């Protein structure tokens, strides 16, 4: 090996992730921020994200108990949070 190869480390016990230098991590973070900014600018309705499975299950059960769709339930949670923070999201 030429010394540039890095050993992959295990994350969450089920997939490997390459170790990154601080500069590489910052570049990755900035690229991710740009991606989210683009999504926001283009007014996409959905943004993919990772959520722990048990949290998703608990939220899904709560949505079922309230007899609303999962999307409506999550939107209501987010709207309540923004209202609490006094964010005027409807005006843009």
C-alpha positions as CSV (number, residue, x, y, z in Angstrom):
1,X,0.0,0.0,0.0
2,X,1.1,3.5,-0.7
3,X,0.4,4.9,2.8
4,X,-2.6,6.9,1.5
5,X,-5.0,4.1,2.1
6,X,-7.0,4.4,5.3
7,X,-8.5,1.7,7.3
8,X,-12.3,1.9,7.3
9,X,-13.8,2.1,10.7
10,X,-17.1,0.6,11.8
11,X,-19.9,2.9,12.6
12,X,-23.2,1.8,14.3
13,X,-22.0,-1.8,14.0
14,X,-23.3,-2.4,10.5
15,X,-21.5,-0.3,7.9
16,X,-18.0,1.0,7.4
17,X,-17.1,4.6,7.0
18,X,-13.8,6.0,5.9
19,X,-11.9,8.1,8.4
20,X,-11.6,11.7,7.2
21,X,-9.1,14.4,8.1
22,X,-10.5,17.5,9.7
23,X,-10.1,19.3,6.3
24,X,-12.0,16.5,4.6
25,X,-14.7,16.5,7.2
26,X,-15.1,20.3,6.8
27,X,-15.3,20.0,3.0
28,X,-18.0,17.2,3.4
29,X,-19.9,19.4,5.9
30,X,-19.9,22.4,3.6
31,X,-21.0,20.3,0.6
32,X,-23.9,19.0,2.7
33,X,-24.8,22.5,3.8
34,X,-24.8,23.7,0.1
35,X,-27.0,20.7,-0.8
36,X,-29.6,21.6,1.9
37,X,-29.4,25.3,0.9
38,X,-30.1,24.3,-2.8
39,X,-33.1,22.2,-1.6
40,X,-34.4,25.1,0.3
41,X,-33.9,27.6,-2.5
42,X,-35.6,25.3,-5.0
43,X,-38.5,24.9,-2.5
44,X,-38.6,21.1,-2.4
45,X,-41.3,19.6,-0.2
46,X,-39.2,16.8,1.1
47,X,-35.8,16.5,2.5
48,X,-34.4,13.1,3.1
49,X,-32.8,12.4,6.5
50,X,-31.8,9.6,8.7
51,X,-33.8,9.0,11.8
52,X,-33.3,6.2,14.3
53,X,-35.7,3.3,13.7
54,X,-37.2,3.3,17.2
55,X,-37.9,7.0,16.9
56,X,-39.6,6.5,13.6
57,X,-41.7,3.7,15.0
58,X,-42.7,5.8,18.0
59,X,-43.7,8.7,15.8
60,X,-45.6,6.4,13.4
61,X,-47.6,4.9,16.3
62,X,-48.5,8.4,17.5
63,X,-49.6,9.4,14.0
64,X,-51.8,6.2,13.8
65,X,-53.3,7.0,17.2
66,X,-54.2,10.5,16.0
67,X,-55.5,9.0,12.7
68,X,-53.4,11.3,10.6
69,X,-50.8,10.5,7.9
70,X,-47.2,10.4,9.0
71,X,-46.4,13.4,6.8
72,X,-49.2,15.5,8.4
73,X,-48.1,14.4,11.8
74,X,-44.4,15.4,11.2
75,X,-45.5,18.7,9.6
76,X,-47.6,19.5,12.7
77,X,-44.7,18.8,15.0
78,X,-42.4,21.1,12.9
79,X,-45.0,23.8,12.7
80,X,-45.5,23.8,16.5
81,X,-41.8,24.0,17.0
82,X,-41.5,27.0,14.6
83,X,-44.4,28.7,16.2
84,X,-42.8,28.2,19.6
85,X,-39.6,29.8,18.3
86,X,-41.7,32.7,16.8
87,X,-40.5,31.9,13.2
88,X,-42.8,33.3,10.5
89,X,-42.3,30.5,8.1
90,X,-45.4,31.1,6.0
91,X,-44.2,34.5,4.8
92,X,-40.9,33.0,3.6
